[in-house]
Amino acid sequence: MLRLLARFQKDESGATAIEYGLIAAGISVAIIAVVQALGTNLNTTFSNVSSALE
């Protein structure tokens, strides 16, 4: 039983998957923030164009 616990403690294969998951989550948050900012800017631009055409 002790040998099994020692082997489990040394196993780091799951740590890599967790790290990749955290990186993917960080990239997703950054993409969402950029898309939101661009969406707001585009909405303002189209509103200005629409007002200018009227």
Biopython code that builds the backbone (N, CA, C, O; Angstrom):
import numpy as np
from Bio.PDB.StructureBuilder import StructureBuilder

atoms = [
    (1, "MET", "N", (0.824, -1.189, 0.000)),
    (1, "MET", "CA", (0.000, 0.000, 0.000)),
    (1, "MET", "C", (0.868, 1.253, 0.000)),
    (1, "MET", "O", (0.556, 2.225, -0.687)),
    (2, "LEU", "N", (1.955, 1.233, 0.766)),
    (2, "LEU", "CA", (2.847, 2.385, 0.804)),
    (2, "LEU", "C", (3.502, 2.622, -0.546)),
    (2, "LEU", "O", (3.699, 3.764, -0.960)),
    (3, "ARG", "N", (3.838, 1.530, -1.230)),
    (3, "ARG", "CA", (4.455, 1.651, -2.545)),
    (3, "ARG", "C", (3.470, 2.302, -3.538)),
    (3, "ARG", "O", (3.869, 3.114, -4.373)),
    (4, "LEU", "N", (2.204, 1.941, -3.438)),
    (4, "LEU", "CA", (1.183, 2.518, -4.305)),
    (4, "LEU", "C", (1.033, 4.014, -4.034)),
    (4, "LEU", "O", (0.922, 4.799, -4.976)),
    (5, "LEU", "N", (1.028, 4.415, -2.779)),
    (5, "LEU", "CA", (0.928, 5.831, -2.434)),
    (5, "LEU", "C", (2.154, 6.615, -2.887)),
    (5, "LEU", "O", (2.030, 7.749, -3.348)),
    (6, "ALA", "N", (3.327, 6.021, -2.759)),
    (6, "ALA", "CA", (4.547, 6.695, -3.197)),
    (6, "ALA", "C", (4.536, 6.879, -4.711)),
    (6, "ALA", "O", (4.929, 7.932, -5.213)),
    (7, "ARG", "N", (4.089, 5.859, -5.435)),
    (7, "ARG", "CA", (4.028, 5.960, -6.890)),
    (7, "ARG", "C", (2.995, 7.013, -7.313)),
    (7, "ARG", "O", (3.226, 7.761, -8.263)),
    (8, "PHE", "N", (1.853, 7.071, -6.608)),
    (8, "PHE", "CA", (0.835, 8.061, -6.903)),
    (8, "PHE", "C", (1.356, 9.470, -6.652)),
    (8, "PHE", "O", (1.047, 10.388, -7.411)),
    (9, "GLN", "N", (2.136, 9.649, -5.606)),
    (9, "GLN", "CA", (2.684, 10.967, -5.269)),
    (9, "GLN", "C", (3.692, 11.431, -6.319)),
    (9, "GLN", "O", (3.777, 12.628, -6.594)),
    (10, "LYS", "N", (4.448, 10.521, -6.906)),
    (10, "LYS", "CA", (5.456, 10.891, -7.904)),
    (10, "LYS", "C", (4.865, 11.085, -9.294)),
    (10, "LYS", "O", (5.500, 11.699, -10.152)),
    (11, "ASP", "N", (3.660, 10.572, -9.530)),
    (11, "ASP", "CA", (3.037, 10.659, -10.853)),
    (11, "ASP", "C", (2.611, 12.097, -11.132)),
    (11, "ASP", "O", (1.828, 12.677, -10.379)),
    (12, "GLU", "N", (3.133, 12.672, -12.225)),
    (12, "GLU", "CA", (2.828, 14.050, -12.596)),
    (12, "GLU", "C", (2.122, 14.134, -13.946)),
    (12, "GLU", "O", (2.086, 15.208, -14.545)),
    (13, "SER", "N", (1.569, 13.049, -14.433)),
    (13, "SER", "CA", (0.951, 13.059, -15.762)),
    (13, "SER", "C", (-0.302, 13.925, -15.800)),
    (13, "SER", "O", (-0.591, 14.532, -16.831)),
    (14, "GLY", "N", (-1.045, 13.999, -14.717)),
    (14, "GLY", "CA", (-2.238, 14.834, -14.684)),
    (14, "GLY", "C", (-1.920, 16.313, -14.581)),
    (14, "GLY", "O", (-2.731, 17.149, -14.979)),
    (15, "ALA", "N", (-0.758, 16.645, -14.055)),
    (15, "ALA", "CA", (-0.389, 18.047, -13.883)),
    (15, "ALA", "C", (-0.269, 18.748, -15.234)),
    (15, "ALA", "O", (-0.630, 19.918, -15.356)),
    (16, "THR", "N", (0.223, 18.059, -16.228)),
    (16, "THR", "CA", (0.369, 18.656, -17.548)),
    (16, "THR", "C", (-0.993, 18.991, -18.143)),
    (16, "THR", "O", (-1.162, 20.051, -18.745)),
    (17, "ALA", "N", (-1.956, 18.105, -17.980)),
    (17, "ALA", "CA", (-3.295, 18.351, -18.502)),
    (17, "ALA", "C", (-3.923, 19.557, -17.805)),
    (17, "ALA", "O", (-4.595, 20.364, -18.446)),
    (18, "ILE", "N", (-3.710, 19.679, -16.516)),
    (18, "ILE", "CA", (-4.246, 20.812, -15.771)),
    (18, "ILE", "C", (-3.597, 22.102, -16.248)),
    (18, "ILE", "O", (-4.282, 23.112, -16.407)),
    (19, "GLU", "N", (-2.302, 22.087, -16.475)),
    (19, "GLU", "CA", (-1.600, 23.278, -16.955)),
    (19, "GLU", "C", (-2.122, 23.701, -18.328)),
    (19, "GLU", "O", (-2.343, 24.888, -18.569)),
    (20, "TYR", "N", (-2.317, 22.745, -19.218)),
    (20, "TYR", "CA", (-2.859, 23.078, -20.535)),
    (20, "TYR", "C", (-4.275, 23.629, -20.414)),
    (20, "TYR", "O", (-4.653, 24.539, -21.151)),
    (21, "GLY", "N", (-5.049, 23.087, -19.497)),
    (21, "GLY", "CA", (-6.396, 23.595, -19.268)),
    (21, "GLY", "C", (-6.386, 25.034, -18.780)),
    (21, "GLY", "O", (-7.204, 25.845, -19.214)),
    (22, "LEU", "N", (-5.467, 25.352, -17.882)),
    (22, "LEU", "CA", (-5.357, 26.720, -17.383)),
    (22, "LEU", "C", (-4.910, 27.685, -18.482)),
    (22, "LEU", "O", (-5.396, 28.813, -18.561)),
    (23, "ILE", "N", (-3.992, 27.241, -19.317)),
    (23, "ILE", "CA", (-3.545, 28.083, -20.436)),
    (23, "ILE", "C", (-4.700, 28.327, -21.396)),
    (23, "ILE", "O", (-4.901, 29.454, -21.848)),
    (24, "ALA", "N", (-5.462, 27.281, -21.711)),
    (24, "ALA", "CA", (-6.604, 27.430, -22.616)),
    (24, "ALA", "C", (-7.648, 28.370, -22.013)),
    (24, "ALA", "O", (-8.242, 29.174, -22.731)),
    (25, "ALA", "N", (-7.874, 28.275, -20.715)),
    (25, "ALA", "CA", (-8.840, 29.166, -20.059)),
    (25, "ALA", "C", (-8.365, 30.613, -20.117)),
    (25, "ALA", "O", (-9.166, 31.516, -20.358)),
    (26, "GLY", "N", (-7.080, 30.843, -19.900)),
    (26, "GLY", "CA", (-6.534, 32.201, -19.976)),
    (26, "GLY", "C", (-6.652, 32.791, -21.367)),
    (26, "GLY", "O", (-7.000, 33.961, -21.528)),
    (27, "ILE", "N", (-6.359, 31.975, -22.376)),
    (27, "ILE", "CA", (-6.482, 32.445, -23.753)),
    (27, "ILE", "C", (-7.942, 32.743, -24.080)),
    (27, "ILE", "O", (-8.234, 33.720, -24.770)),
    (28, "SER", "N", (-8.855, 31.914, -23.594)),
    (28, "SER", "CA", (-10.281, 32.142, -23.835)),
    (28, "SER", "C", (-10.752, 33.449, -23.218)),
    (28, "SER", "O", (-11.518, 34.187, -23.837)),
    (29, "VAL", "N", (-10.302, 33.740, -22.012)),
    (29, "VAL", "CA", (-10.682, 34.994, -21.360)),
    (29, "VAL", "C", (-10.154, 36.185, -22.157)),
    (29, "VAL", "O", (-10.861, 37.179, -22.326)),
    (30, "ALA", "N", (-8.931, 36.093, -22.642)),
    (30, "ALA", "CA", (-8.354, 37.179, -23.436)),
    (30, "ALA", "C", (-9.127, 37.378, -24.735)),
    (30, "ALA", "O", (-9.394, 38.514, -25.129)),
    (31, "ILE", "N", (-9.486, 36.293, -25.398)),
    (31, "ILE", "CA", (-10.244, 36.395, -26.645)),
    (31, "ILE", "C", (-11.614, 37.020, -26.394)),
    (31, "ILE", "O", (-12.059, 37.866, -27.170)),
    (32, "ILE", "N", (-12.279, 36.616, -25.330)),
    (32, "ILE", "CA", (-13.594, 37.176, -25.010)),
    (32, "ILE", "C", (-13.491, 38.671, -24.757)),
    (32, "ILE", "O", (-14.342, 39.437, -25.210)),
    (33, "ALA", "N", (-12.462, 39.093, -24.040)),
    (33, "ALA", "CA", (-12.292, 40.523, -23.754)),
    (33, "ALA", "C", (-12.064, 41.318, -25.040)),
    (33, "ALA", "O", (-12.627, 42.400, -25.209)),
    (34, "VAL", "N", (-11.249, 40.790, -25.938)),
    (34, "VAL", "CA", (-10.969, 41.486, -27.201)),
    (34, "VAL", "C", (-12.217, 41.550, -28.070)),
    (34, "VAL", "O", (-12.503, 42.589, -28.666)),
    (35, "VAL", "N", (-12.955, 40.463, -28.150)),
    (35, "VAL", "CA", (-14.169, 40.436, -28.974)),
    (35, "VAL", "C", (-15.206, 41.410, -28.419)),
    (35, "VAL", "O", (-15.890, 42.088, -29.186)),
    (36, "GLN", "N", (-15.328, 41.484, -27.098)),
    (36, "GLN", "CA", (-16.264, 42.435, -26.506)),
    (36, "GLN", "C", (-15.871, 43.866, -26.840)),
    (36, "GLN", "O", (-16.728, 44.674, -27.199)),
    (37, "ALA", "N", (-14.603, 44.185, -26.728)),
    (37, "ALA", "CA", (-14.140, 45.539, -27.031)),
    (37, "ALA", "C", (-14.367, 45.867, -28.508)),
    (37, "ALA", "O", (-14.824, 46.961, -28.838)),
    (38, "LEU", "N", (-14.054, 44.934, -29.385)),
    (38, "LEU", "CA", (-14.270, 45.160, -30.813)),
    (38, "LEU", "C", (-15.754, 45.298, -31.133)),
    (38, "LEU", "O", (-16.134, 46.109, -31.978)),
    (39, "GLY", "N", (-16.582, 44.521, -30.473)),
    (39, "GLY", "CA", (-18.016, 44.600, -30.697)),
    (39, "GLY", "C", (-18.566, 45.965, -30.321)),
    (39, "GLY", "O", (-19.403, 46.524, -31.028)),
    (40, "THR", "N", (-18.087, 46.498, -29.199)),
    (40, "THR", "CA", (-18.522, 47.830, -28.777)),
    (40, "THR", "C", (-18.070, 48.887, -29.778)),
    (40, "THR", "O", (-18.842, 49.775, -30.140)),
    (41, "ASN", "N", (-16.832, 48.794, -30.220)),
    (41, "ASN", "CA", (-16.312, 49.756, -31.205)),
    (41, "ASN", "C", (-17.062, 49.662, -32.533)),
    (41, "ASN", "O", (-17.372, 50.683, -33.147)),
    (42, "LEU", "N", (-17.349, 48.446, -32.971)),
    (42, "LEU", "CA", (-18.082, 48.280, -34.229)),
    (42, "LEU", "C", (-19.507, 48.816, -34.111)),
    (42, "LEU", "O", (-20.023, 49.428, -35.046)),
    (43, "ASN", "N", (-20.130, 48.589, -32.983)),
    (43, "ASN", "CA", (-21.484, 49.088, -32.767)),
    (43, "ASN", "C", (-21.495, 50.617, -32.838)),
    (43, "ASN", "O", (-22.383, 51.208, -33.453)),
    (44, "THR", "N", (-20.521, 51.244, -32.216)),
    (44, "THR", "CA", (-20.422, 52.709, -32.261)),
    (44, "THR", "C", (-20.181, 53.190, -33.691)),
    (44, "THR", "O", (-20.800, 54.162, -34.125)),
    (45, "THR", "N", (-19.312, 52.539, -34.411)),
    (45, "THR", "CA", (-19.008, 52.914, -35.793)),
    (45, "THR", "C", (-20.234, 52.799, -36.677)),
    (45, "THR", "O", (-20.529, 53.712, -37.448)),
    (46, "PHE", "N", (-20.956, 51.686, -36.575)),
    (46, "PHE", "CA", (-22.151, 51.502, -37.399)),
    (46, "PHE", "C", (-23.243, 52.508, -37.014)),
    (46, "PHE", "O", (-23.987, 52.973, -37.877)),
    (47, "SER", "N", (-23.339, 52.836, -35.746)),
    (47, "SER", "CA", (-24.306, 53.849, -35.319)),
    (47, "SER", "C", (-23.954, 55.203, -35.925)),
    (47, "SER", "O", (-24.839, 55.928, -36.378)),
    (48, "ASN", "N", (-22.686, 55.543, -35.935)),
    (48, "ASN", "CA", (-22.250, 56.805, -36.527)),
    (48, "ASN", "C", (-22.525, 56.840, -38.029)),
    (48, "ASN", "O", (-22.989, 57.851, -38.557)),
    (49, "VAL", "N", (-22.242, 55.748, -38.705)),
    (49, "VAL", "CA", (-22.496, 55.672, -40.146)),
    (49, "VAL", "C", (-23.988, 55.779, -40.421)),
    (49, "VAL", "O", (-24.405, 56.472, -41.349)),
    (50, "SER", "N", (-24.793, 55.093, -39.615)),
    (50, "SER", "CA", (-26.236, 55.142, -39.791)),
    (50, "SER", "C", (-26.772, 56.550, -39.575)),
    (50, "SER", "O", (-27.639, 57.003, -40.322)),
    (51, "SER", "N", (-26.274, 57.236, -38.576)),
    (51, "SER", "CA", (-26.708, 58.617, -38.312)),
    (51, "SER", "C", (-26.276, 59.544, -39.449)),
    (51, "SER", "O", (-27.017, 60.455, -39.818)),
    (52, "ALA", "N", (-25.106, 59.323, -39.995)),
    (52, "ALA", "CA", (-24.605, 60.170, -41.072)),
    (52, "ALA", "C", (-25.421, 59.966, -42.355)),
    (52, "ALA", "O", (-25.570, 60.898, -43.145)),
    (53, "LEU", "N", (-25.944, 58.772, -42.565)),
    (53, "LEU", "CA", (-26.706, 58.484, -43.773)),
    (53, "LEU", "C", (-28.138, 59.025, -43.696)),
    (53, "LEU", "O", (-28.778, 59.214, -44.731)),
    (54, "GLU", "N", (-28.638, 59.272, -42.506)),
    (54, "GLU", "CA", (-30.013, 59.750, -42.359)),
    (54, "GLU", "C", (-30.153, 61.191, -42.613)),
    (54, "GLU", "O", (-31.257, 61.728, -42.524)),
]
sb = StructureBuilder()
sb.init_structure("model")
sb.init_model(0)
sb.init_chain("A")
sb.init_seg("    ")
for serial, (resi, resn, name, xyz) in enumerate(atoms, 1):
    if name == "N":
        sb.init_residue(resn, " ", resi, " ")
    sb.init_atom(name, np.array(xyz, "f"), 0.0, 1.0, " ", f" {name:<3s}", serial, name[0])
structure = sb.get_structure()
